[in-house]
Amino acid sequence: MVNESKVLHEITPLGDHDFLYIADRHKKEFTYPIHHHNILELNFVENGAGVRRVVGDSSEVIGDLDLVLITSGELEHVWEQHQCTSEDIYEVTIHFDLNFSDTSIFATNPFRSIKFMLDNARKGLAFPEEAIMKVRPRIIGITNITDGWQASMELLQILHELSECPDAHTLASSAYAKVIVESDSRRVLKVKEYINKNYMDEIRLTTLADLVGMTSTSFSRFFHQHTGKSLSEYIIDIRLGYATRELVDTTTSIKEISFCCGFNNLSNFNRIFRKRKGCSPSEFREIYRKKRIKF
């Protein structure tokens, strides 16, 4: 399998000993190609209604306000003009280098909500308008702070306030973002690990129920309570995540991808893909191909 093109790997202005870089700008259009980078990003957009935001295999048209946190170095993303007609788009991009591993200070109690948010943001995390309006003055204000310590503390305050938002939603699928989602239930985690390893094969409800020592009926109810999805919906999401990654990263035929990702026939794959993604697999591949740049 050969990649026809690559996502731009952005080299950010952060040096080896830098923590924070802030850029704010007024512009008429988005022109930067799809990219990824090794540092964390909080991106704020105002007056950008109609812009299409792509993060991994997520594609959404934004309103007047948009705020997204991305903490994975491998997750490609782009804001593109699409249907936006604004003459004055305002964007604030905050790049920061922060260790939020299980052995860092963010694993301690005072920072636990921030760590939980940063972990979720490995798939990209979008915030609702109410949360954006709450931190908007701080995001605009941080662009005028010249003292590095004060700016760093202000960023932590912004992250803390955002971490208390209950309605933020993740963007890319777990499979596409190559993220293992941990759970407070060891049984759920065990099931998810099994599905991730066997998504290309038929997965039976009875097999998963036996895996965690439950009846099929009890397991179905248990799984839905802990994930918010039925088992069949969850498996489809995982398979689609792997399929979209193959569509983007390889030239493998769509028919082969569908079978390799556990779909029993091509027409079924096309139907489910269009229903979930709003376009056909071939259209999705073409859209991403246009966004990528060649080296």
N, C-alpha and C positions, 0 to 999 in steps of 0.2 A: 504494500500500500504506500503510495507516494503522495506527499503534500504538494499541491500545485502552487501554493502561496503560503505566506506566513503572516501572522498577526504582528504588527509593529511592537517591538519591545521598547518601551519608552525609558530613556535614561533621564531620571528626574534631577532637578538641581540640588537635591540633598547630598551633602558630602558625608564622609565617613563619621564625622563627629556632630553632624547636624540632627536635630530632632524634628524640625518643623519648617515647612515652606508654604507661603500663602500667596496666591495670585488672584487678583480681582480685575475684571475687565468688562467693559461695555462693548457689544459687538452686534452686527446685523445678521450674522449667520454662523453656523457650526461647520468647520471644514476639516477638523483633525480626524485622521482615520481611526479605525478600530485598533485598540492597543491594550496592553497590560503592562504592569510594572511591579517591582518587588516591594514597594512601600504601600502603606495604607492611604486611602483617599476618602475625603468627605467632600462631595460636590453639590453646590447649591446653585439653582437656576431660577431666575425671576423674569417674568414677562416672556416666557418661552412656550406659551400655549401652541400646540401643534408640532412641537419637536418630538421626534421618536427617539426613545432611549432604549438601547440594546445592551443587556448585561447577560453574557452567556447565551442561553437559549431562551431568554426572556426578551420580549419586545413590547413596549408600551408607549402610547402617545401621551405626553404629559400635559398638564394644565399650566396655569400661570406660575405656579410654584412647584419646585421639585427639589428633593434633598435625598441623596443616596450615599450610603457608606459601603465601601468595598475594602475587604481586608485580605483577599487572596491574591498572591502574586501571579497566579495562572489564569485568573478570570478576565477574559477580554471584555471590553466595554467601549461604547461610543454614544455620543449624543449627535444626532444628525438632523438637518434642517426640516426635512419632510414637508409638512404643511404649515410651518410657522411663518407668519408674515410680519412679525414684530420688527420694528426698526431700532429697538433699543433693548436687546437681551442683556441682562446683567448676570454674570457668573462669578462665583467665588469657589476656587478649588483649594483645598487644604490637603497637602501631602505631609504625612508624618510617619516616623519610624518608631515603632512601639512593640515591645515584646510582651505578648499576652498569653504566654505558655502557662502550663499548670504549675511551673516552678517560679513564675514571676510574681511581682507584688500584686498583680491583678487577680491572682488566685486567692488573695486574702479577703476577709469579710467586707471591708469598706469599699472595695472595688469590684465585688462579685457581680453586680448588675451590669457594670461596664464590660466585664469579661464575657458574660453571657451574650451581650449584644455583639461584641466583636467576633465571637465564635459564629454566631448566626450570619454575620455580614461576610463570611467567606463565600456565601452564595449571592452577595449583594443584598442590601437592606434598604427599602424605600420607606419614607416616613409620611404619615398623613399630614394634611394641611394644618391641623390644630397644633401638632408638634413642631412643624416648621415655623409657624408664626411665633411660637414660644421662644425659639432660639434665634430667630431672624435678627433681632437687634445685636445679639452677641456675635453672630457670624459676620455681620456687616462691620461691627465695632472692632473685631479682631484684626481687620485689614489695616487699621490705623495705629495699632500697637507696635511700637518700635523696640521695646525691651523684650528680649527673648524669654526671660523667666515669666514675665507677666502674660505673654502670648501663650506660652505652654500651659500655664495654670488656667487661662481662659478656655483653651481647647479642652482640658479635662472637665471643666464645668459644663461645656457644651455636650460632651460625651455623656456626662452624668445625667443631665436633663433628658437627653435622647434615650438613655437606657431605661428611663422610667415610663416611656411611651409603650402602652400595651398593644397598639394597633399597627405597628410597623410590619411590613410583609417582606418575606424573602423573595428574590427574583429568579435566579437560575435554579434549575433542578439539582438535587444532590448528586445524581449520577453525572450530569454534565460538568458540574463544578468540581467533581472528584473529591467530594467532601463526605466523610463518614459522620453521620448525624448521631450524636450520642443521646441517650435517653435516660430518664430517671428510673426506668424499669429495665432490669437486666433481661427479662424475657422479651421485651420489645426489641432491644438491641440485638439479641440473639437471632430473632426472626429477620430483622433487617439485614444482618450480616449474611444470613443464609440466602436471602433474596438477591443480594448484590453479587453473590458468588454463582448463583444458579439462574439468573434472569433469562438466559438464553434457552433454558429448558422448560418443560411443563412443570408448573409448581402447583401441587395439590394442597387444598385446605387441610386435609387430614394429616399430611406430612408435617405442616407447620404446627398444627395443634398438638401432635405427638411430640414435636420437638420441645415444647414447653410444658408438656404434661397436662393438657386441657382437652375438654371435649370440643368438637368443631363449633358447636353453637356458642359455648362460653368464650372460645378464642375469638370468634368473629366479633362479638360484642366488646371484648377486652381490647382488641386491636383498634377498633373504631374509636373507642373512648380515649385511647392514648395517642392516636395519630390524626383524628378528625377525618379519616378516609376509610372506605371499605377496603378490604384486602385486594380485590380486583383493581380498584382505582389506583391503589398504591403501586401495585406491580406494573400497571400500564405506565404510570409516571416514571418509574425507574427505567423501564425498557425504552421509553421515548427519550429520556435523558441520554442514554448510551447511543441511541440511534442518531440524535441530533449532533452529538459529538463526532460520530463517524461521518455524517454528511458534511460537516465543516472541515474535518482534519484529513479526510481521505478522498480518493476517487473511486472507491468501491461502488459497485452498482447499487441502486436503491433496492432492487429485488434481493440482492445478497445481504444487504444491511438488515432488511426486514426480517429475514429468516435467522440471521445471526443474533438478532436482539429479541428473539422469542415470539415473533408474530407468526401465526400459522399460515397466513397467505398474504400476498401483496395487496390485494384490494382491501382487506381488513386493515392493514397497516396504513394505507393511503387515507381511508375513511377516518380512522382514529386520529391520525396526524393532523388532517385538515380541521377536524372538530376541536382539537386541543390547541393548535398553533395558528389557525386561521389562514393557512396556506398549505399547498401540497409539499411533499418532501423535495421535489425538484425545484419548486419556487423558493423554498427555504434555502437550499444549497446555492441557488443563483444569487439571492439577496446577500448572503454572506460572502460569496466570491467577489462581488462588486465592492464590498466594504474593505476587503483585505488588500494589502500592498505586497508587491513582489520584491524580493531582494536579489 
